[in-house]
Amino acid sequence: MKIWILNPPYLKKYSRPQRSPAVTKSGTIYFPIWLSFCAGVLEQAGHDITFTDAPARGYDLNHILRLAKELSPALVVMDTSTPSIENDISVCDKIKDTLPEAYTVLVGTHVSALPEETLKTSKKIDAIARREYEYTIKELADFLGSRKGSSIDVEGLKKINGLSFQSNQGCVHNPDRPFIEDLDALPWVSRVYQKHLRIGDYFNPNAPYPMVTLITSRGCPFRCNFCVYPQVFTGRRFRFRSVTDVVDEMEFVARAFPEAKSIFFEDDTLTANRSRCMAFAEAIIERGLKIPWVANSRIDLDFKTLERIKASGCRELCVGFESGNDKALSAMNKGVKVEQMFRFMEDARKAGIFIHGCFIFGFPGETLDDIEKTIDLAIRLNPDTVQFYPVMVYPGTEAFEEYRQKGLLTKRSYRDWLTPDGLHNCVVRNETLSSEDLVRLCDLARRRFYLRPGYIAYKLKQMVTKPAEIGRTIKAARTFMKHLVFGSRV
C-alpha cells in the first residue's frame, strides 16, 4: 500500500515532536522519532512509504497539497500536537479535499488524550491511532490493502486495537493496544532518518550539532503529574531495548552519519535503572565508540554511575530540578528534595558532565517568595545552561485536570498554548500569580542567570578551552539572545 507519513506544516521551525511543542527560543527542532518508528514498521511490512517533515524542510501548505496530488497515497498518517491541533485538522481536511479516496489517520499525544473530541471536530478525519501507534497503523494498512473495492468493512476496523474511527453510528473506540514489549523488534529509526530525512535540519542546543536522536526505552516509572508522554502515550512502566541493540545502532549512526557530532537519547529518563545505565556505559566503552551523547536524567544518580557514563561519552544530562521548594516538589509528585540537588551537581562537576537544568514556575500554592527561592537555587546550583518556564499542562495529564478543576486555566483555545510568534504561552495562573506574572518572572530569572558577569566569563572560557562547544553555543545564542534581552510576549 502507498502510505504518506506526514509531520504537517504549521509555523516555521515548529517543533511538534517535543514534549512541549512550540517554536523555541533556542531554535530547537526535534526529530520526528515516533513517526520514524511508524515508517520503519510499515516499510518492514512491505508498504511503500513517503515520509515528509514539513516544518523541518520549511514546506508550506501549498507545497504539501501539491505533494498530495503527486503522491496520491491510499493512507495518510499525520502527527498532531495540542497547540497546533486546529491547524492540523485543517491540513487534514484540505488533504482529504485533494484526495477524497485516501484514508486519513491522526496520531500523537493530543489525539490520544482526546479522540472523541477530535473526531467530532471534522468528518474528514477517518481515524485516530492512540498511544504507541506503530502496530495499530500497520494492522490498519494491512487491512485496507487487503480489501476488495472501495468500501470498508466496519467490523474489520473494530478488530484493530488502539484505533478510534468514524462510522455511520458515530465514533467507535476500540480497546487500547497493549504497550510494545519487545522494543528490539522495532526497526532502527536511524535507518529511517538515513533514507527519508536530513539530520542537518534538526537541532538541540544541549547536543553538539549536527546530532541524531535515538531512544533506548519507553515509559517512565516516576509520577510527575505534568509529564505528558508517560500519562497519555507510552505509560508509566519502564520497558527497555537491549543494551546490545542500542549500541549496535550507535555503531550504525557513526558509520551512516560521519558528520554527526553527537547522539541525543530522548528517553524520558535514560538513567532511571542504574544497573542498566552502568551496563550501557560499559558496553559503549568495550566497543570503543567515541561519539558524545546526551540524555534526560533525574538527580538520583551516584558519582560512580556519573563517572562511568562520562567515560562512555556522556557529555551532558538534561535534568528537571523544577522547584526550590520541597512542598511544590511533593505536590507535583517529583519524588526528590532540594537538598539532593546540591550533591548531584557536585558529583556531576566532579565527573565532568555538563548539566542543563529545567525549572518550572506556577504550581498551585506557589508564592512569589517560593519562585524567588527557585531562581536563587538555580544560581546556586549553577548548571551549564538552564531554562525557566511556566508549568505547561496538556490534556490527559493529572496537572491539566487539577488546573481545570481549580479554575486556574487561563486559555480557552488550544492555539493559545502558543504566542502569535509560536513561542510557548502561559496557559495557567495560580492562587496568587497571574499568567503575566509567571511570564515576567521567567524573563527575570533568565536575565539573572545568564547575564551574570561570572557566567559570561565562564562561557567565554569554555569556548576557548573547549572549541567543540563554540558551534553549539553560537547556534543556540543567535535566537535566544533577543528573547533574553527583550523578554517574552504573551
Secondary structure, DSSP 8 states (H G I E B T S, - for coil): -EEEEEE---STT-BTTSSS-B--TT--B---HHHHHHHHHHHHTT-EEEEEEHHHHT--HHHHHHHHHHH--SEEEEE--TTTHHHHHHHHHHHHHH-TTSEEEEESHHHHH-HHHHHHH-TT--EEE-SS-HHHHHHHHHHHHH-SSS---HHHHTTSTTEEEEETTEEEE-------S-GGGS--HHHHHHHH--GGG-B-TTS-SSEEEE-SEE--SS--TT-HHHHHTS-SS-EE--HHHHHHHHHHHHHH-TT--EEEE--S-TTSSHHHHHHHHHHHHHHT----EEEEE-S---HHHHHHHHHTTEEEEEEEEE-S-HHHHHHTT----HHHHHHHHHHHHHHT-EEEEEEEE--TT--HHHHHHHHHHHHHH--SEEEEEE----TTSHHHHHHHHTT-B--SSGGGGB-TTS-B---B--SS--HHHHHHHHHHHHHHHHT-HHHHHHHHHHHHH-THHHHHHHHHHHHHHHHHHH----
